[in-house]
Amino acid sequence: MNEVRLGIDVACRAAHQASLADETGKFLWQGWKFQTTTDELDALWAKIPNDVSVVVVMEPTRNAWVPLAAWLTAKGASVSVVPPEQSADLRDYYNKHTKTDRLDSKMLARMPMLHPEGLRVVDHLGPAEPLKRAVRHRSSIQKRRTAAAMRLDALLELMGPAWLDVFGSVSYGKTAVAVLERYANPHALRKLGR
């Protein structure tokens, strides 16, 4: 089975641009503009020859690359991204020889031939990972808050049994924390009541 390389210059608001090259780097077509819609993606896929293995190469531009990667992966393509630090180096080199400041779809289509070890195969889709990290971070904060509240409970127990009755347990609100910060000494707190 022959392999073709689809280079996609991902745009956030404008149309994406794609070019298709064969294994030797010869372009089958180039400069195809499309949006991230099912109809336009179907039209793009229809331009690719049948019975070939498709390798897609793109630069991960914000989150605009994720729906493209998901759609193309579902069609059976192998999606690879050029890491941002590497694409910056490539862009600097490429800018010396062209007038554009973006990695062009033709260069991306030739990347597997020019620098195959520089590609990263997409095995998961981007936005899910930051969400997982945020959930883990929130869970960590909750665990630390609970541990701090339990420590406060233990310290209040040492001060006397009535303290826990007054402040409650584990759910220290702003008022309880403010009082404990200023008047943790029972004698100082009692003087306020006079």
Secondary structure per residue as TSV (DSSP state, phi and psi in degrees):
chain	resnum	aa	ss	phi	psi
A	1	M	-	360.0	128.8
A	2	N	E	-74.4	160.0
A	3	E	E	-119.7	139.6
A	4	V	E	-121.9	153.1
A	5	R	E	-117.4	121.9
A	6	L	E	-103.5	111.3
A	7	G	E	-93.6	128.0
A	8	I	E	-121.6	121.0
A	9	D	E	-88.7	101.1
A	10	V	-	-77.5	133.6
A	11	A	-	-118.4	148.0
A	12	C	S	-79.2	-47.4
A	13	R	S	-113.9	-34.4
A	14	A	S	-80.2	-178.6
A	15	A	-	-73.9	142.3
A	16	H	E	-72.5	161.5
A	17	Q	E	-130.7	134.6
A	18	A	E	-126.5	149.3
A	19	S	E	-137.7	146.1
A	20	L	E	-120.7	127.2
A	21	A	E	-124.0	153.0
A	22	D	-	-86.5	-171.7
A	23	E	T	-63.9	-24.0
A	24	T	T	-89.4	-7.3
A	25	G	S	96.3	0.2
A	26	K	-	-76.2	132.5
A	27	F	E	-79.6	129.6
A	28	L	E	-83.7	-36.7
A	29	W	E	-162.2	162.8
A	30	Q	E	-151.8	157.2
A	31	G	E	73.3	23.4
A	32	W	E	-74.3	121.1
A	33	K	E	-99.2	138.8
A	34	F	E	-156.6	160.2
A	35	Q	-	-105.7	169.8
A	36	T	S	-86.2	70.0
A	37	T	S	-125.8	154.8
A	38	T	H	-58.9	-44.3
A	39	D	H	-60.9	-45.2
A	40	E	H	-72.6	-33.8
A	41	L	H	-68.3	-38.2
A	42	D	H	-61.9	-41.3
A	43	A	H	-64.0	-39.8
A	44	L	H	-62.5	-47.5
A	45	W	H	-63.5	-34.2
A	46	A	H	-66.1	-23.6
A	47	K	T	-77.1	-14.2
A	48	I	S	-85.8	133.0
A	49	P	-	-59.0	150.3
A	50	N	S	-74.6	161.6
A	51	D	S	57.2	39.6
A	52	V	E	-128.7	154.0
A	53	S	E	-86.0	129.8
A	54	V	E	-107.9	123.6
A	55	V	E	-110.2	120.9
A	56	V	E	-101.8	132.5
A	57	V	E	-123.7	128.2
A	58	M	E	-147.9	161.6
A	59	E	-	-93.9	130.6
A	60	P	-	-72.2	89.1
A	61	T	-	-88.1	113.3
A	62	R	T	41.6	-132.4
A	63	N	T	-103.2	4.1
A	64	A	T	-65.1	-23.5
A	65	W	H	-77.8	-22.3
A	66	V	H	-64.7	-49.7
A	67	P	H	-62.3	-35.5
A	68	L	H	-62.5	-47.2
A	69	A	H	-61.8	-42.5
A	70	A	H	-63.3	-45.3
A	71	W	H	-65.4	-45.9
A	72	L	H	-68.6	-36.4
A	73	T	H	-63.7	-41.5
A	74	A	H	-62.2	-28.2
A	75	K	T	-81.7	-6.6
A	76	G	T	102.9	5.1
A	77	A	-	-79.7	152.6
A	78	S	E	-94.9	117.8
A	79	V	E	-100.7	129.3
A	80	S	E	-125.6	149.8
A	81	V	E	-120.3	151.2
A	82	V	-	-90.8	118.8
A	83	P	-	-55.6	143.2
A	84	P	H	-53.4	-41.9
A	85	E	H	-66.9	-35.5
A	86	Q	H	-73.4	-38.5
A	87	S	H	-66.7	-31.1
A	88	A	H	-64.5	-43.9
A	89	D	H	-62.8	-44.2
A	90	L	H	-64.3	-39.9
A	91	R	H	-63.3	-43.3
A	92	D	H	-59.4	-44.9
A	93	Y	H	-64.1	-46.3
A	94	Y	H	-65.5	-35.5
A	95	N	H	-65.3	-24.3
A	96	K	T	-66.4	-23.1
A	97	H	T	-114.3	-2.7
A	98	T	-	-137.6	172.5
A	99	K	S	-99.1	-5.7
A	100	T	-	-92.6	151.9
A	101	D	S	-103.2	3.4
A	102	R	S	-106.3	151.8
A	103	L	-	-69.3	122.0
A	104	D	-	-86.9	153.6
A	105	S	H	-60.2	-30.0
A	106	K	H	-67.2	-42.3
A	107	M	H	-65.0	-40.7
A	108	L	H	-65.3	-37.6
A	109	A	H	-64.8	-27.5
A	110	R	H	-92.9	-6.2
A	111	M	H	-55.1	-43.1
A	112	P	H	-59.8	-26.8
A	113	M	H	-85.3	-40.0
A	114	L	H	-78.6	-39.9
A	115	H	-	-150.3	68.1
A	116	P	G	-62.7	-32.8
A	117	E	G	-74.1	-9.2
A	118	G	G	-86.4	-3.9
A	119	L	-	-93.3	145.2
A	120	R	E	-116.7	119.1
A	121	V	E	-70.2	135.5
A	122	V	-	-81.1	114.5
A	123	D	-	-110.5	-5.5
A	124	H	S	-150.3	161.8
A	125	L	-	-101.9	136.8
A	126	G	T	-43.7	-63.1
A	127	P	T	-60.7	-23.5
A	128	A	H	-67.5	-34.3
A	129	E	H	-65.7	-49.4
A	130	P	H	-60.6	-34.8
A	131	L	H	-65.1	-42.4
A	132	K	H	-61.7	-42.3
A	133	R	H	-62.8	-40.6
A	134	A	H	-64.3	-40.3
A	135	V	H	-65.5	-43.0
A	136	R	H	-62.5	-40.5
A	137	H	H	-63.1	-44.7
A	138	R	H	-61.8	-43.2
A	139	S	H	-61.9	-41.0
A	140	S	H	-63.6	-42.4
A	141	I	H	-62.3	-43.3
A	142	Q	H	-63.0	-41.5
A	143	K	H	-63.0	-43.2
A	144	R	H	-66.1	-39.0
A	145	R	H	-64.2	-42.8
A	146	T	H	-63.9	-41.9
A	147	A	H	-63.1	-40.4
A	148	A	H	-65.5	-40.7
A	149	A	H	-65.4	-39.0
A	150	M	H	-66.2	-36.3
A	151	R	H	-65.1	-42.2
A	152	L	H	-61.4	-41.4
A	153	D	H	-56.8	-46.0
A	154	A	H	-63.4	-41.3
A	155	L	H	-68.4	-38.2
A	156	L	H	-66.3	-34.6
A	157	E	H	-61.3	-38.2
A	158	L	H	-65.7	-31.3
A	159	M	H	-75.5	-25.2
A	160	G	-	146.8	151.4
A	161	P	H	-64.7	-29.0
A	162	A	H	-70.2	-24.9
A	163	W	H	-61.0	-44.4
A	164	L	H	-63.8	-35.6
A	165	D	H	-64.9	-37.8
A	166	V	H	-72.0	-46.3
A	167	F	H	-93.3	-15.0
A	168	G	-	81.5	-173.0
A	169	S	S	-128.5	136.7
A	170	V	S	65.8	-15.4
A	171	S	-	-115.6	67.2
A	172	Y	-	-77.4	115.0
A	173	G	-	-83.9	-176.8
A	174	K	H	-62.5	-39.7
A	175	T	H	-64.2	-47.3
A	176	A	H	-60.8	-43.3
A	177	V	H	-66.1	-41.2
A	178	A	H	-63.0	-43.2
A	179	V	H	-64.4	-44.8
A	180	L	H	-65.9	-34.6
A	181	E	H	-64.3	-42.0
A	182	R	H	-89.8	-35.3
A	183	Y	H	-132.4	51.1
A	184	A	-	-69.0	-21.6
A	185	N	S	-78.9	121.0
A	186	P	H	-58.3	-33.3
A	187	H	H	-67.9	-39.4
A	188	A	H	-65.9	-37.7
A	189	L	H	-69.0	-38.1
A	190	R	H	-65.9	-35.4
A	191	K	H	-63.0	-28.7
A	192	L	H	-65.1	-31.3
A	193	G	T	-76.3	-11.7
A	194	R	-	-79.8	360.0
